[in-house]
Amino acid sequence: MNRITFTVDETGNLVRICADEEVEVFIVDPNVPRDRVYQWSSLRVGRDAVEEELGGWPVGDKNHVTVRH
């Protein structure tokens, strides 16, 4: 199974996307009606890039994400 990682900074901004293989990534933001969809153009590709992002950390479940206030 192929993997994609989305890395955010400490403020929650998306800063990097990595994938095992080439993929097209589109960001959809309904808050910007005239520029709602744009393509992420700096994708890092390769299993090594994904492994580096994962960094050996345990992988949690989407239902266990800490909510920021």
Contacts in CASP RR format, 6 or more apart in sequence:
PFRMAT RR
TARGET T0000
AUTHOR 0000-0000-0000
METHOD contacts of the structure
MODEL  1
MNRITFTVDETGNLVRICADEEVEVFIVDPNVPRDRVYQWSSLRVGRDAV
EEELGGWPVGDKNHVTVRH
2 19 0 8 1.000
2 20 0 8 1.000
2 21 0 8 1.000
2 23 0 8 1.000
3 19 0 8 1.000
3 20 0 8 1.000
3 50 0 8 1.000
4 17 0 8 1.000
4 18 0 8 1.000
4 19 0 8 1.000
4 20 0 8 1.000
4 23 0 8 1.000
4 25 0 8 1.000
4 50 0 8 1.000
5 16 0 8 1.000
5 17 0 8 1.000
5 18 0 8 1.000
5 19 0 8 1.000
5 50 0 8 1.000
5 53 0 8 1.000
5 54 0 8 1.000
6 14 0 8 1.000
6 16 0 8 1.000
6 17 0 8 1.000
7 14 0 8 1.000
7 15 0 8 1.000
7 16 0 8 1.000
7 17 0 8 1.000
7 18 0 8 1.000
7 53 0 8 1.000
8 14 0 8 1.000
8 15 0 8 1.000
9 15 0 8 1.000
12 68 0 8 1.000
14 27 0 8 1.000
16 42 0 8 1.000
16 44 0 8 1.000
16 53 0 8 1.000
17 25 0 8 1.000
17 40 0 8 1.000
17 42 0 8 1.000
17 43 0 8 1.000
17 44 0 8 1.000
18 43 0 8 1.000
18 44 0 8 1.000
18 45 0 8 1.000
18 46 0 8 1.000
18 49 0 8 1.000
18 50 0 8 1.000
18 52 0 8 1.000
18 53 0 8 1.000
19 25 0 8 1.000
19 43 0 8 1.000
19 44 0 8 1.000
19 45 0 8 1.000
19 46 0 8 1.000
19 49 0 8 1.000
19 50 0 8 1.000
20 45 0 8 1.000
20 46 0 8 1.000
20 47 0 8 1.000
20 50 0 8 1.000
21 45 0 8 1.000
21 46 0 8 1.000
22 43 0 8 1.000
22 45 0 8 1.000
23 43 0 8 1.000
24 39 0 8 1.000
25 39 0 8 1.000
25 40 0 8 1.000
25 43 0 8 1.000
26 37 0 8 1.000
26 38 0 8 1.000
26 39 0 8 1.000
26 40 0 8 1.000
27 37 0 8 1.000
27 38 0 8 1.000
27 39 0 8 1.000
27 40 0 8 1.000
28 36 0 8 1.000
28 37 0 8 1.000
29 35 0 8 1.000
29 36 0 8 1.000
29 37 0 8 1.000
30 36 0 8 1.000
END
